[in-house]
Amino acid sequence: MSLEQIAQNIKFFREQYNWTQQELADRLQMSRSVITKWENNHLIPDTEALIKLSEVFQITLDQLVGKAVYQEDLLKEFKRIYSSDSMDFEEEVVSLVEYLMKHPHFKEQIYRLSRMSVKKQLNLHSMFAGMIDHYEKL
């Protein structure tokens, strides 16, 4: 267990819910400054706080403390599926995830797209690519 990993995971899972530090603090009934100290690795959450965090984030303690490093496991599985050993691959995936975290409405559109037939998905992919090409030229 890496103390730095706990700090990164707290921030990562908080951002997955699109919560501010204050919103997480309110859910845990503590001050925002404590959350800031955790995320900056200036303070280590005690056992009770770790349990509360895992409940609020709906994850296991292993995922939270880094025994099962969630981000790394996710990237490894994604890499396996796409058979990529490129170092740029991880940067690309992180960039995509960050984009989705910043634009939760777009994430919802992707979920809707994923529930459509493959034929409709491919048509929308083509349309989307055309629109991007068009806007890049502007």
N, C-alpha and C positions, 0 to 999 in steps of 0.2 A: 504494500500500500504506500503510495507516494502522497505526501501531504500536499504537494503542488497539484497532483491529479485531483484530489478532493476539491480544491479551490476551483480548478477548471471545470469539473463536473457540476458543481453547484451553479456556476454561471451558465454553463451549457444547458442544463435542464431548466433553469429559470427562463432563459431565452426561448426554449422550445415552447413554453406556455405564453410567450410574449408578455411576461410580467416585468414590471420595474422592480428594483430592489425594494422599494417601499411596499409594493403589492405582496411580494414574498414575505417581507417582515410582518405585514398585517396578518397574513395567513398563519404565520408561526407565532404571532403575538409577541414580537420582540422589536427592537429598534432597527431602523435601516442601517445604522452604523455598524451593527454586528454583521449584517449581510455583507456590507462592503469589506469589512475586515476578513471575513471568510473568503470572499472571492479574490482578495488581494493577497491571500496567504499570510495575513498578519495575525490571524487567530484561528485555532482549530475548533470545529464544533465538537461539543461533548457528545457522549453516547445518546443522551435523550434528544438532543438537537438532530443528530444523524437519523434517528428513528422517525422524528417528525418530518424531516426533509424527505425521507424515502416514502412516507405516507402521502405527503402533499404532492410529490412528483409522480407517485404511483409507480415506483421502481423498487428493485431490491437494494438492500444495503451493499451487496457486492458491486452492483452497478454504480452506486453513489460513491463508494470509497475507492473505486478503481481496481478492485480485485478482478472484476470482469470489466475492463476498460471499454466503456460503451462506444466512444468515438472510434477507437482503434479497431474494435471488433466490427463495427459497421463498415469502416473503410476496407478492412480485409475481405469481408464478404462481398462487397461491391467490386473490389479488385478481382476477386476470384470469378465472379460472374462475367466481368468484362475482360478478363485475362490481360490485365495491364500491370506491368512492373515499373512503369514510368514514375519518377518522383513528381513530375508535374501533375500526374493523375490525382494525387492526394490534394494538391492545391486547387485543382479544378473542382473536385467534389466538395471541398470545404467552401469554395466560392459559391457553388450552386446552393448548398444548404444555407449559407448566410443570406443569399438572395431570397430564398423562400421564407426564412425567418423574418426578414424585413418587410415582406409583402404577403401577409397571411391570406389576403383575398385571392391572390394568384394561386396560392397553395390549394385553396378550395376549388378553383377552376381545374387544377390538375387532377384532383380527386374525381371531379365530375367527368373529366376526359377519360380517366382510367376505367370508369364504369361503362363507357360506350363500346360499341362493337369495334373490332380492329379496323374494319373498312372506314368507319367514321373517324377513328383516331388518325389514320394515315391521311385522310383528306384534310383534317384540321392541321396536321403537322405541315402539310404542303402549303396550306393557306398562311399559316403562321410564318413559315420560312420566307414566303413571298413578301409578306408585310414587313418583316425585318429587313430584307434586302432593299425594299422600297425606302424605308425610313433611314437606313444607313446612307443612302444616296442623297438625302436632303441636307 
